[in-house]
Amino acid sequence: MRTASPSAFAEIVAGNRLVAGDRETLVACRKRAVRAGKTVHCAIEVKPEG
């Protein structure tokens, strides 16, 4: 995939970094949404690359 579509691969990697960096927050947010039975708003921290 990296060779066939470098931009798509870069987007997947960037998304994975967001999820990996905020895994605990996202898990807690998902649990809140399940309990509420609807969409909830959650805040994550986004670190600069590098």
mmCIF file of the N, C-alpha and C atoms, coordinates in Angstrom:
data_MODEL
# 
_entry.id   MODEL 
# 
loop_
_atom_site.group_PDB 
_atom_site.id 
_atom_site.type_symbol 
_atom_site.label_atom_id 
_atom_site.label_alt_id 
_atom_site.label_comp_id 
_atom_site.label_asym_id 
_atom_site.label_entity_id 
_atom_site.label_seq_id 
_atom_site.pdbx_PDB_ins_code 
_atom_site.Cartn_x 
_atom_site.Cartn_y 
_atom_site.Cartn_z 
_atom_site.occupancy 
_atom_site.B_iso_or_equiv 
_atom_site.pdbx_formal_charge 
_atom_site.auth_seq_id 
_atom_site.auth_comp_id 
_atom_site.auth_asym_id 
_atom_site.auth_atom_id 
_atom_site.pdbx_PDB_model_num 
ATOM 1   N N  . MET A 1 1  ? 0.830   -1.192 0.000  1.00 0.00 ? 1  MET A N  1 
ATOM 2   C CA . MET A 1 1  ? 0.000   0.000  0.000  1.00 0.00 ? 1  MET A CA 1 
ATOM 3   C C  . MET A 1 1  ? 0.873   1.254  0.000  1.00 0.00 ? 1  MET A C  1 
ATOM 4   N N  . ARG A 1 2  ? 1.948   1.211  0.736  1.00 0.00 ? 2  ARG A N  1 
ATOM 5   C CA . ARG A 1 2  ? 2.833   2.377  0.797  1.00 0.00 ? 2  ARG A CA 1 
ATOM 6   C C  . ARG A 1 2  ? 3.307   2.770  -0.596 1.00 0.00 ? 2  ARG A C  1 
ATOM 7   N N  . THR A 1 3  ? 3.620   1.783  -1.417 1.00 0.00 ? 3  THR A N  1 
ATOM 8   C CA . THR A 1 3  ? 4.109   2.071  -2.763 1.00 0.00 ? 3  THR A CA 1 
ATOM 9   C C  . THR A 1 3  ? 2.972   2.473  -3.696 1.00 0.00 ? 3  THR A C  1 
ATOM 10  N N  . ALA A 1 4  ? 1.835   1.800  -3.600 1.00 0.00 ? 4  ALA A N  1 
ATOM 11  C CA . ALA A 1 4  ? 0.712   2.050  -4.498 1.00 0.00 ? 4  ALA A CA 1 
ATOM 12  C C  . ALA A 1 4  ? 0.055   3.396  -4.236 1.00 0.00 ? 4  ALA A C  1 
ATOM 13  N N  . SER A 1 5  ? -0.039  3.797  -2.971 1.00 0.00 ? 5  SER A N  1 
ATOM 14  C CA . SER A 1 5  ? -0.715  5.052  -2.638 1.00 0.00 ? 5  SER A CA 1 
ATOM 15  C C  . SER A 1 5  ? -0.065  5.677  -1.400 1.00 0.00 ? 5  SER A C  1 
ATOM 16  N N  . PRO A 1 6  ? 1.058   6.354  -1.595 1.00 0.00 ? 6  PRO A N  1 
ATOM 17  C CA . PRO A 1 6  ? 1.776   6.934  -0.464 1.00 0.00 ? 6  PRO A CA 1 
ATOM 18  C C  . PRO A 1 6  ? 0.938   7.885  0.384  1.00 0.00 ? 6  PRO A C  1 
ATOM 19  N N  . SER A 1 7  ? 0.083   8.678  -0.236 1.00 0.00 ? 7  SER A N  1 
ATOM 20  C CA . SER A 1 7  ? -0.721  9.631  0.540  1.00 0.00 ? 7  SER A CA 1 
ATOM 21  C C  . SER A 1 7  ? -1.755  8.908  1.403  1.00 0.00 ? 7  SER A C  1 
ATOM 22  N N  . ALA A 1 8  ? -2.381  7.866  0.867  1.00 0.00 ? 8  ALA A N  1 
ATOM 23  C CA . ALA A 1 8  ? -3.350  7.090  1.647  1.00 0.00 ? 8  ALA A CA 1 
ATOM 24  C C  . ALA A 1 8  ? -2.645  6.386  2.808  1.00 0.00 ? 8  ALA A C  1 
ATOM 25  N N  . PHE A 1 9  ? -1.453  5.866  2.548  1.00 0.00 ? 9  PHE A N  1 
ATOM 26  C CA . PHE A 1 9  ? -0.696  5.207  3.598  1.00 0.00 ? 9  PHE A CA 1 
ATOM 27  C C  . PHE A 1 9  ? -0.328  6.202  4.702  1.00 0.00 ? 9  PHE A C  1 
ATOM 28  N N  . ALA A 1 10 ? 0.064   7.405  4.327  1.00 0.00 ? 10 ALA A N  1 
ATOM 29  C CA . ALA A 1 10 ? 0.416   8.437  5.304  1.00 0.00 ? 10 ALA A CA 1 
ATOM 30  C C  . ALA A 1 10 ? -0.786  8.801  6.173  1.00 0.00 ? 10 ALA A C  1 
ATOM 31  N N  . GLU A 1 11 ? -1.972  8.842  5.591  1.00 0.00 ? 11 GLU A N  1 
ATOM 32  C CA . GLU A 1 11 ? -3.185  9.144  6.353  1.00 0.00 ? 11 GLU A CA 1 
ATOM 33  C C  . GLU A 1 11 ? -3.496  8.033  7.356  1.00 0.00 ? 11 GLU A C  1 
ATOM 34  N N  . ILE A 1 12 ? -3.296  6.797  6.955  1.00 0.00 ? 12 ILE A N  1 
ATOM 35  C CA . ILE A 1 12 ? -3.520  5.678  7.871  1.00 0.00 ? 12 ILE A CA 1 
ATOM 36  C C  . ILE A 1 12 ? -2.544  5.751  9.035  1.00 0.00 ? 12 ILE A C  1 
ATOM 37  N N  . VAL A 1 13 ? -1.295  6.031  8.752  1.00 0.00 ? 13 VAL A N  1 
ATOM 38  C CA . VAL A 1 13 ? -0.281  6.140  9.804  1.00 0.00 ? 13 VAL A CA 1 
ATOM 39  C C  . VAL A 1 13 ? -0.631  7.289  10.749 1.00 0.00 ? 13 VAL A C  1 
ATOM 40  N N  . ALA A 1 14 ? -1.039  8.427  10.215 1.00 0.00 ? 14 ALA A N  1 
ATOM 41  C CA . ALA A 1 14 ? -1.405  9.580  11.048 1.00 0.00 ? 14 ALA A CA 1 
ATOM 42  C C  . ALA A 1 14 ? -2.602  9.236  11.940 1.00 0.00 ? 14 ALA A C  1 
ATOM 43  N N  . GLY A 1 15 ? -3.588  8.561  11.395 1.00 0.00 ? 15 GLY A N  1 
ATOM 44  C CA . GLY A 1 15 ? -4.755  8.161  12.186 1.00 0.00 ? 15 GLY A CA 1 
ATOM 45  C C  . GLY A 1 15 ? -4.369  7.191  13.285 1.00 0.00 ? 15 GLY A C  1 
ATOM 46  N N  . ASN A 1 16 ? -3.467  6.285  12.972 1.00 0.00 ? 16 ASN A N  1 
ATOM 47  C CA . ASN A 1 16 ? -3.014  5.328  13.973 1.00 0.00 ? 16 ASN A CA 1 
ATOM 48  C C  . ASN A 1 16 ? -2.286  6.035  15.114 1.00 0.00 ? 16 ASN A C  1 
ATOM 49  N N  . ARG A 1 17 ? -1.514  7.055  14.796 1.00 0.00 ? 17 ARG A N  1 
ATOM 50  C CA . ARG A 1 17 ? -0.819  7.809  15.841 1.00 0.00 ? 17 ARG A CA 1 
ATOM 51  C C  . ARG A 1 17 ? -1.812  8.495  16.777 1.00 0.00 ? 17 ARG A C  1 
ATOM 52  N N  . LEU A 1 18 ? -2.876  9.045  16.221 1.00 0.00 ? 18 LEU A N  1 
ATOM 53  C CA . LEU A 1 18 ? -3.895  9.675  17.065 1.00 0.00 ? 18 LEU A CA 1 
ATOM 54  C C  . LEU A 1 18 ? -4.538  8.664  18.004 1.00 0.00 ? 18 LEU A C  1 
ATOM 55  N N  . VAL A 1 19 ? -4.887  7.521  17.464 1.00 0.00 ? 19 VAL A N  1 
ATOM 56  C CA . VAL A 1 19 ? -5.540  6.488  18.279 1.00 0.00 ? 19 VAL A CA 1 
ATOM 57  C C  . VAL A 1 19 ? -4.581  5.959  19.333 1.00 0.00 ? 19 VAL A C  1 
ATOM 58  N N  . ALA A 1 20 ? -3.359  5.651  18.937 1.00 0.00 ? 20 ALA A N  1 
ATOM 59  C CA . ALA A 1 20 ? -2.384  5.095  19.871 1.00 0.00 ? 20 ALA A CA 1 
ATOM 60  C C  . ALA A 1 20 ? -2.052  6.090  20.979 1.00 0.00 ? 20 ALA A C  1 
ATOM 61  N N  . GLY A 1 21 ? -1.960  7.364  20.633 1.00 0.00 ? 21 GLY A N  1 
ATOM 62  C CA . GLY A 1 21 ? -1.596  8.378  21.612 1.00 0.00 ? 21 GLY A CA 1 
ATOM 63  C C  . GLY A 1 21 ? -2.691  8.704  22.604 1.00 0.00 ? 21 GLY A C  1 
ATOM 64  N N  . ASP A 1 22 ? -3.930  8.410  22.253 1.00 0.00 ? 22 ASP A N  1 
ATOM 65  C CA . ASP A 1 22 ? -5.064  8.749  23.115 1.00 0.00 ? 22 ASP A CA 1 
ATOM 66  C C  . ASP A 1 22 ? -5.964  7.546  23.370 1.00 0.00 ? 22 ASP A C  1 
ATOM 67  N N  . ARG A 1 23 ? -5.375  6.386  23.388 1.00 0.00 ? 23 ARG A N  1 
ATOM 68  C CA . ARG A 1 23 ? -6.165  5.158  23.517 1.00 0.00 ? 23 ARG A CA 1 
ATOM 69  C C  . ARG A 1 23 ? -7.058  5.164  24.759 1.00 0.00 ? 23 ARG A C  1 
ATOM 70  N N  . GLU A 1 24 ? -6.511  5.506  25.910 1.00 0.00 ? 24 GLU A N  1 
ATOM 71  C CA . GLU A 1 24 ? -7.310  5.499  27.147 1.00 0.00 ? 24 GLU A CA 1 
ATOM 72  C C  . GLU A 1 24 ? -8.483  6.472  27.057 1.00 0.00 ? 24 GLU A C  1 
ATOM 73  N N  . THR A 1 25 ? -8.227  7.657  26.526 1.00 0.00 ? 25 THR A N  1 
ATOM 74  C CA . THR A 1 25 ? -9.281  8.657  26.380 1.00 0.00 ? 25 THR A CA 1 
ATOM 75  C C  . THR A 1 25 ? -10.370 8.160  25.436 1.00 0.00 ? 25 THR A C  1 
ATOM 76  N N  . LEU A 1 26 ? -9.969  7.547  24.331 1.00 0.00 ? 26 LEU A N  1 
ATOM 77  C CA . LEU A 1 26 ? -10.941 7.059  23.361 1.00 0.00 ? 26 LEU A CA 1 
ATOM 78  C C  . LEU A 1 26 ? -11.759 5.895  23.910 1.00 0.00 ? 26 LEU A C  1 
ATOM 79  N N  . VAL A 1 27 ? -11.141 5.017  24.678 1.00 0.00 ? 27 VAL A N  1 
ATOM 80  C CA . VAL A 1 27 ? -11.872 3.905  25.290 1.00 0.00 ? 27 VAL A CA 1 
ATOM 81  C C  . VAL A 1 27 ? -12.911 4.457  26.268 1.00 0.00 ? 27 VAL A C  1 
ATOM 82  N N  . ALA A 1 28 ? -12.503 5.417  27.109 1.00 0.00 ? 28 ALA A N  1 
ATOM 83  C CA . ALA A 1 28 ? -13.438 6.022  28.064 1.00 0.00 ? 28 ALA A CA 1 
ATOM 84  C C  . ALA A 1 28 ? -14.578 6.725  27.335 1.00 0.00 ? 28 ALA A C  1 
ATOM 85  N N  . CYS A 1 29 ? -14.258 7.382  26.258 1.00 0.00 ? 29 CYS A N  1 
ATOM 86  C CA . CYS A 1 29 ? -15.268 8.091  25.476 1.00 0.00 ? 29 CYS A CA 1 
ATOM 87  C C  . CYS A 1 29 ? -16.261 7.107  24.860 1.00 0.00 ? 29 CYS A C  1 
ATOM 88  N N  . ARG A 1 30 ? -15.753 6.011  24.331 1.00 0.00 ? 30 ARG A N  1 
ATOM 89  C CA . ARG A 1 30 ? -16.627 4.992  23.746 1.00 0.00 ? 30 ARG A CA 1 
ATOM 90  C C  . ARG A 1 30 ? -17.580 4.447  24.816 1.00 0.00 ? 30 ARG A C  1 
ATOM 91  N N  . LYS A 1 31 ? -17.074 4.210  26.019 1.00 0.00 ? 31 LYS A N  1 
ATOM 92  C CA . LYS A 1 31 ? -17.920 3.718  27.114 1.00 0.00 ? 31 LYS A CA 1 
ATOM 93  C C  . LYS A 1 31 ? -19.005 4.732  27.464 1.00 0.00 ? 31 LYS A C  1 
ATOM 94  N N  . ARG A 1 32 ? -18.654 6.027  27.484 1.00 0.00 ? 32 ARG A N  1 
ATOM 95  C CA . ARG A 1 32 ? -19.655 7.070  27.755 1.00 0.00 ? 32 ARG A CA 1 
ATOM 96  C C  . ARG A 1 32 ? -20.738 7.057  26.693 1.00 0.00 ? 32 ARG A C  1 
ATOM 97  N N  . ALA A 1 33 ? -20.346 6.895  25.436 1.00 0.00 ? 33 ALA A N  1 
ATOM 98  C CA . ALA A 1 33 ? -21.318 6.865  24.344 1.00 0.00 ? 33 ALA A CA 1 
ATOM 99  C C  . ALA A 1 33 ? -22.248 5.668  24.461 1.00 0.00 ? 33 ALA A C  1 
ATOM 100 N N  . VAL A 1 34 ? -21.689 4.525  24.836 1.00 0.00 ? 34 VAL A N  1 
ATOM 101 C CA . VAL A 1 34 ? -22.509 3.322  25.005 1.00 0.00 ? 34 VAL A CA 1 
ATOM 102 C C  . VAL A 1 34 ? -23.516 3.534  26.131 1.00 0.00 ? 34 VAL A C  1 
ATOM 103 N N  . ARG A 1 35 ? -23.051 4.072  27.269 1.00 0.00 ? 35 ARG A N  1 
ATOM 104 C CA . ARG A 1 35 ? -23.957 4.308  28.401 1.00 0.00 ? 35 ARG A CA 1 
ATOM 105 C C  . ARG A 1 35 ? -25.042 5.323  28.043 1.00 0.00 ? 35 ARG A C  1 
ATOM 106 N N  . ALA A 1 36 ? -24.653 6.360  27.290 1.00 0.00 ? 36 ALA A N  1 
ATOM 107 C CA . ALA A 1 36 ? -25.605 7.401  26.921 1.00 0.00 ? 36 ALA A CA 1 
ATOM 108 C C  . ALA A 1 36 ? -26.548 6.946  25.808 1.00 0.00 ? 36 ALA A C  1 
ATOM 109 N N  . GLY A 1 37 ? -26.112 5.981  25.030 1.00 0.00 ? 37 GLY A N  1 
ATOM 110 C CA . GLY A 1 37 ? -26.919 5.507  23.918 1.00 0.00 ? 37 GLY A CA 1 
ATOM 111 C C  . GLY A 1 37 ? -26.978 6.501  22.772 1.00 0.00 ? 37 GLY A C  1 
ATOM 112 N N  . LYS A 1 38 ? -25.998 7.391  22.729 1.00 0.00 ? 38 LYS A N  1 
ATOM 113 C CA . LYS A 1 38 ? -25.953 8.383  21.649 1.00 0.00 ? 38 LYS A CA 1 
ATOM 114 C C  . LYS A 1 38 ? -24.525 8.903  21.501 1.00 0.00 ? 38 LYS A C  1 
ATOM 115 N N  . THR A 1 39 ? -24.335 9.725  20.519 1.00 0.00 ? 39 THR A N  1 
ATOM 116 C CA . THR A 1 39 ? -23.032 10.340 20.273 1.00 0.00 ? 39 THR A CA 1 
ATOM 117 C C  . THR A 1 39 ? -22.675 11.289 21.399 1.00 0.00 ? 39 THR A C  1 
ATOM 118 N N  . VAL A 1 40 ? -21.416 11.243 21.830 1.00 0.00 ? 40 VAL A N  1 
ATOM 119 C CA . VAL A 1 40 ? -20.926 12.163 22.853 1.00 0.00 ? 40 VAL A CA 1 
ATOM 120 C C  . VAL A 1 40 ? -19.707 12.893 22.314 1.00 0.00 ? 40 VAL A C  1 
ATOM 121 N N  . HIS A 1 41 ? -19.419 14.038 22.884 1.00 0.00 ? 41 HIS A N  1 
ATOM 122 C CA . HIS A 1 41 ? -18.233 14.798 22.500 1.00 0.00 ? 41 HIS A CA 1 
ATOM 123 C C  . HIS A 1 41 ? -17.086 14.443 23.425 1.00 0.00 ? 41 HIS A C  1 
ATOM 124 N N  . CYS A 1 42 ? -15.905 14.294 22.848 1.00 0.00 ? 42 CYS A N  1 
ATOM 125 C CA . CYS A 1 42 ? -14.719 13.966 23.624 1.00 0.00 ? 42 CYS A CA 1 
ATOM 126 C C  . CYS A 1 42 ? -13.551 14.817 23.138 1.00 0.00 ? 42 CYS A C  1 
ATOM 127 N N  . ALA A 1 43 ? -12.665 15.131 24.037 1.00 0.00 ? 43 ALA A N  1 
ATOM 128 C CA . ALA A 1 43 ? -11.469 15.904 23.683 1.00 0.00 ? 43 ALA A CA 1 
ATOM 129 C C  . ALA A 1 43 ? -10.250 14.995 23.757 1.00 0.00 ? 43 ALA A C  1 
ATOM 130 N N  . ILE A 1 44 ? -9.374  15.120 22.769 1.00 0.00 ? 44 ILE A N  1 
ATOM 131 C CA . ILE A 1 44 ? -8.118  14.385 22.774 1.00 0.00 ? 44 ILE A CA 1 
ATOM 132 C C  . ILE A 1 44 ? -6.979  15.389 22.674 1.00 0.00 ? 44 ILE A C  1 
ATOM 133 N N  . GLU A 1 45 ? -5.789  14.946 23.006 1.00 0.00 ? 45 GLU A N  1 
ATOM 134 C CA . GLU A 1 45 ? -4.612  15.778 22.854 1.00 0.00 ? 45 GLU A CA 1 
ATOM 135 C C  . GLU A 1 45 ? -3.882  15.365 21.586 1.00 0.00 ? 45 GLU A C  1 
ATOM 136 N N  . VAL A 1 46 ? -3.506  16.347 20.778 1.00 0.00 ? 46 VAL A N  1 
ATOM 137 C CA . VAL A 1 46 ? -2.796  16.076 19.542 1.00 0.00 ? 46 VAL A CA 1 
ATOM 138 C C  . VAL A 1 46 ? -1.397  16.657 19.684 1.00 0.00 ? 46 VAL A C  1 
ATOM 139 N N  . LYS A 1 47 ? -0.416  15.778 19.634 1.00 0.00 ? 47 LYS A N  1 
ATOM 140 C CA . LYS A 1 47 ? 0.971   16.188 19.779 1.00 0.00 ? 47 LYS A CA 1 
ATOM 141 C C  . LYS A 1 47 ? 1.572   16.480 18.415 1.00 0.00 ? 47 LYS A C  1 
ATOM 142 N N  . PRO A 1 48 ? 2.517   17.403 18.348 1.00 0.00 ? 48 PRO A N  1 
ATOM 143 C CA . PRO A 1 48 ? 3.173   17.654 17.059 1.00 0.00 ? 48 PRO A CA 1 
ATOM 144 C C  . PRO A 1 48 ? 4.017   16.443 16.647 1.00 0.00 ? 48 PRO A C  1 
ATOM 145 N N  . GLU A 1 49 ? 4.159   16.262 15.371 1.00 0.00 ? 49 GLU A N  1 
ATOM 146 C CA . GLU A 1 49 ? 5.008   15.164 14.888 1.00 0.00 ? 49 GLU A CA 1 
ATOM 147 C C  . GLU A 1 49 ? 6.470   15.506 15.116 1.00 0.00 ? 49 GLU A C  1 
ATOM 148 N N  . GLY A 1 50 ? 7.237   14.477 15.298 1.00 0.00 ? 50 GLY A N  1 
ATOM 149 C CA . GLY A 1 50 ? 8.674   14.712 15.392 1.00 0.00 ? 50 GLY A CA 1 
ATOM 150 C C  . GLY A 1 50 ? 9.308   14.226 16.621 1.00 0.00 ? 50 GLY A C  1 
# 
